[in-house]
């Protein structure tokens, strides 16, 4: 017999490989790596370990959720293909959560933002960032209450980036893309927070909301949100 609203959450969009089990909006278990990109090796053992820690098995699952991107092409493919395989094999619904949305949910509970959120009444902006090539990042802007202020986009960073927004709001940048943004964004309203990465645990609130509203993905046709086309690189030949 299946447990009530048991959901498996998978996050592989960046270097972090993260798995969580939730029952409704309550976390039962969490297993994740630090920052090593070895999802193909880690993901399935992490899923089994998360189920073991939760005291459940695959037959107990009522849904599986996966981070849909943007992010690493390879990481997203591994996570999505695994989630789709589980959903298909168990005949359970598939749900998804944006990687930047995931990070924004993690940010509102971060100690560095407790004060600013209370002091401004939520009028600041949150900007999760993922590193892309060179001076490019994937970013999105959320209000302090996690409403989308500006949709996900690929941005080229310059000293003038987000100038109109920074005139009106204090903006808190975080994620691995914020490291290089801190080198060029010197506006006094620009703030940078370390230690906020995508995690399967952060998926629980938005995924639970979608689950209750039956906002499921099509298992056969669902694809990751890459934002940009994958570009393969060919290693240079060594000159002897």
C-alpha positions in Angstrom: 0.0 0.0 0.0 1.4 3.4 -1.0 2.2 6.0 1.7 0.3 9.3 1.5 1.7 11.7 -1.1 5.2 10.3 -1.2 7.4 12.1 -3.8 11.0 11.5 -5.0 12.9 14.7 -5.9 15.9 14.7 -8.2 18.3 17.6 -8.7 21.3 17.2 -11.1 21.4 20.5 -13.0 24.8 21.6 -11.6 27.8 19.9 -10.0 25.6 19.0 -7.0 23.8 15.6 -7.2 20.9 15.8 -4.8 18.0 13.5 -3.9 15.2 13.9 -1.4 12.0 12.1 -0.3 9.0 14.0 0.9 5.6 13.1 2.2 3.3 16.0 1.4 5.4 19.1 2.2 7.5 17.3 4.8 11.1 16.2 4.1 11.7 12.6 5.1 15.3 12.2 3.8 18.0 13.9 1.8 21.2 12.6 0.2 23.5 14.8 -1.8 27.1 15.2 -2.9 29.3 18.2 -2.5 30.5 19.6 -5.8 31.7 16.7 -8.0 30.1 16.1 -11.3 29.6 12.3 -11.3 25.8 12.1 -11.5 25.9 9.0 -13.7 27.7 7.1 -10.9 26.0 8.7 -7.8 22.3 9.2 -8.7 20.9 5.7 -8.5 22.7 4.8 -5.3 21.5 8.1 -3.8 17.9 7.3 -4.7 18.1 3.9 -3.0 19.8 5.4 0.0 17.2 8.2 0.3 14.4 5.6 0.2 16.2 3.5 2.8 16.6 6.5 5.1 12.9 7.3 4.7 11.9 3.8 5.5 10.2 3.4 2.1 10.6 1.6 -1.2 10.0 2.3 -4.8 6.5 0.8 -4.6 5.5 3.5 -2.1 6.2 6.4 -4.4 3.3 8.4 -5.8 5.2 10.8 -8.0 8.7 11.7 -9.1 10.0 15.3 -9.6 13.1 16.5 -11.4 14.9 19.8 -11.9 14.3 20.8 -15.5 17.0 23.4 -15.9 18.6 25.5 -17.1 21.9 24.0 -16.2 24.5 21.4 -17.3 23.4 19.6 -20.4 24.8 16.3 -19.3 23.5 16.6 -15.7 20.0 17.5 -16.9 19.9 14.6 -19.3 20.9 12.1 -16.5 18.4 13.5 -14.1 15.5 13.7 -16.5 16.1 10.3 -18.1 16.2 8.7 -14.7 13.0 10.4 -13.5 11.2 9.5 -16.7 12.3 5.9 -16.4 11.0 5.7 -12.8 7.7 7.4 -13.7 7.2 5.1 -16.6 8.1 1.9 -14.8 6.0 2.7 -11.7 3.2 4.3 -13.7 3.3 7.4 -11.5 3.2 11.2 -12.4 6.2 13.2 -13.4 6.6 16.7 -12.1 9.3 19.3 -12.7 10.9 22.4 -11.0 13.1 25.1 -12.6 16.7 25.1 -11.3 16.6 28.8 -10.6 13.2 28.5 -8.9 14.8 25.8 -6.7 17.5 28.1 -5.7 15.1 31.0 -4.9 13.2 28.7 -2.5 16.5 27.9 -0.8 17.4 31.6 -0.5 14.4 32.7 1.5 15.4 30.4 4.3 19.1 31.4 4.2 20.3 33.2 7.4 21.8 36.1 5.4 18.4 37.0 4.0 16.3 36.8 7.2 17.1 40.4 8.2 16.7 42.0 4.8 13.4 40.2 4.1 12.0 41.4 7.4 13.3 44.9 7.1 12.1 45.6 3.6 8.8 43.8 3.8 9.8 41.6 0.9 10.4 44.5 -1.5 13.9 43.4 -2.4 14.7 41.1 -5.3 16.3 37.7 -5.4 18.5 36.7 -8.3 19.6 33.1 -8.6 22.4 32.8 -11.1 24.0 29.8 -12.9 27.4 30.1 -14.6 27.4 29.8 -18.4 30.3 30.4 -20.7 32.7 33.4 -20.3 30.8 36.3 -18.9 27.3 34.8 -19.4 24.9 33.6 -16.8 21.4 32.2 -16.6 19.4 34.3 -14.2 15.9 35.0 -13.1 14.5 37.6 -10.7 12.0 36.9 -7.9 10.3 39.1 -5.3 10.8 38.3 -1.6 7.5 36.4 -1.7 8.8 34.2 -4.6 6.8 35.8 -7.4 8.6 36.0 -10.7 9.7 39.6 -11.4 11.6 38.8 -14.6 11.6 35.5 -16.4 14.7 33.2 -16.9 17.2 34.6 -19.4 20.8 34.2 -20.6 22.6 37.5 -19.7 25.9 38.8 -20.7 27.4 40.5 -17.7 28.7 44.1 -17.9 29.1 46.9 -15.4 25.7 48.2 -16.7 23.8 45.0 -16.3 20.5 45.2 -14.4 21.0 49.0 -13.9 17.3 49.8 -14.1 16.4 47.2 -11.5 19.3 48.2 -9.2 18.0 51.8 -9.2 14.7 50.6 -7.7 15.6 47.5 -5.6 18.2 46.0 -3.4 19.1 42.8 -5.3 20.6 39.7 -3.7 22.6 37.6 -6.1 23.5 34.0 -5.4 24.5 30.8 -7.1 27.7 29.9 -8.9 27.1 32.6 -11.5 27.1 35.3 -8.9 30.9 34.9 -8.3 31.8 36.5 -11.6 28.9 38.9 -11.4 30.4 40.3 -8.2 33.5 41.3 -10.2 31.5 43.7 -12.5 28.4 44.7 -10.5 29.5 47.4 -8.1 26.2 49.2 -7.5 25.5 49.8 -3.8 22.2 47.9 -4.1 23.9 44.8 -5.4 24.5 42.2 -2.7 26.1 38.7 -3.0 25.4 35.6 -0.9 27.5 32.5 -0.9 26.4 28.9 -0.1 23.1 28.7 -2.0 23.1 25.9 -4.5 20.4 23.8 -6.1 19.1 21.1 -3.7 16.4 18.5 -4.0 15.0 19.7 -0.7 14.3 23.2 -2.1 12.1 21.5 -4.7 9.6 20.2 -2.1 7.4 23.4 -1.7 6.9 24.2 -5.4 6.6 20.5 -6.4 4.0 19.8 -3.6 1.9 22.8 -4.9 2.0 21.4 -8.5 1.2 17.9 -7.2 -1.9 19.1 -5.4 -3.0 21.0 -8.6 -2.3 18.0 -10.9 0.3 20.0 -12.9 2.1 16.9 -14.3 4.5 16.6 -17.2 4.0 14.3 -20.2 6.4 11.4 -19.4 6.8 10.6 -23.1 7.5 14.2 -24.4 9.0 16.1 -21.4 12.5 17.5 -22.1 14.9 19.6 -20.0 14.9 23.4 -20.4 18.4 24.0 -21.7 17.8 27.7 -22.6 20.6 27.4 -25.1 21.6 24.7 -27.6 24.3 22.3 -26.5 27.7 23.1 -28.1 30.2 20.2 -28.2 33.8 21.0 -28.1 36.6 19.0 -29.8 39.8 18.7 -27.7 42.9 20.1 -29.5 45.4 17.5 -30.7 48.6 17.5 -28.8 51.6 18.6 -30.7 54.6 16.3 -30.1 
